[in-house]
Amino acid sequence: MSKTVKPYEAEGSKKQQVSTMFDRIAPYYDFLNRLLSLGIDTIWRKKAINLLKADQPQRILDVATGTADVAIEAAHQLSPEEIIGVDISVEMLEVGRKKVQRKGLQEIITLEEGDSENLPFPDNTFDALTVAFGVRNFENLERGLREMQRVLKPGGKVVILEFSRPTIFPFRQLYHFYFKNILPFIGKFTSKDPKAYRYLYESVQAFPDGDKFLNILSQTGYKSNRCIPLTLGVCSIYLGEK
C-alpha cells in the first residue's frame, strides 16, 4: 500500500483535503498545467487516448476528470456515444462544464460529482476507463482501482496517465529540483494556494510508480498490464484490461 500524503493537515480525510485543494485552484488549473509542463501535458493526453483507438469504445468513464481535458480529447479522437466524467471537486467540474459547452460536446460528455471509491454505476457498464493524474490522489488506491474494475466491461481497457520519477542522470536531478523548488514557487504566486503544488511534489514521490503500480493493477483484478514511460520517465501511461 502506498504512503498517504495529504495536501494540508496530517489529521482529517485525504479525500476531503484533495477536494478542497482542487476547489481552490480550479480557476488557475488549466493555465498552470500548460505553463508548468511547457504544454507537454496535452501531448501526453493525446498519446494515452490514442491507445484506445483500435478498440473504439462507445461508453467511456473518465475518473477524476477535473476540468474534462481527457474527456474532451477522447470525444475528439474516439467519437464515442457517451463519456461520463466524475470528480470530487465541484469547482473543477464547473470549469469543465463550461469547456464542454464551448466545444459543443454537451451531447456526448456529462460531468458528475462522484467518488472513485464509490462509483454510482452498475457492474460492467463501460467499454473503457481513463484517469489522468488522478490515481495519485485516491485516498485508498487499491479500493479505487477495484471499484473502477467493477464498472468496466469484461475485455474493457483502462488507461491511466500519472506522473512518475525519472531515473536517468542528470535528468533525474534536474527533474527533482524543478518539481521540489521551481514548480511550488510558481504555483504559490499564481494559484493562491501555496500548499497545492508542494503536495504535487510530495504525492509524486510517494506514489508507487512503474513496476510497483503494475503489481497493484494485477492485485486489483487487471490483466495484460503494461507501462509506457513518456518524456524520459516524467510521466507514464499504464494500460490494463479486465
Buried (B, 14 or more C-beta within 10 A) or exposed (E): EBEEBBBBEEEEEBBBBBBBBBBBBBBBBBEBBEBBBEEBBEEBBEBBBBBBEEBEBBBBBBBBBBBBBBBBBBBEBBEBEBBBBBBBBEBBBBBBBEBBEEBEBEEBBBBEEBBBBEBEBEEEBBBBBBBBBBBBBBBBBBBBBBBBBBBBBEEBBBBBBBBBBBEEEEBBEEBBEBBBEEBBEBBBEBBEBEBBBBBBBBBBBEBBBBEEBBEBBEEBBBEEBEBBBBBEBBBBBBBBBB
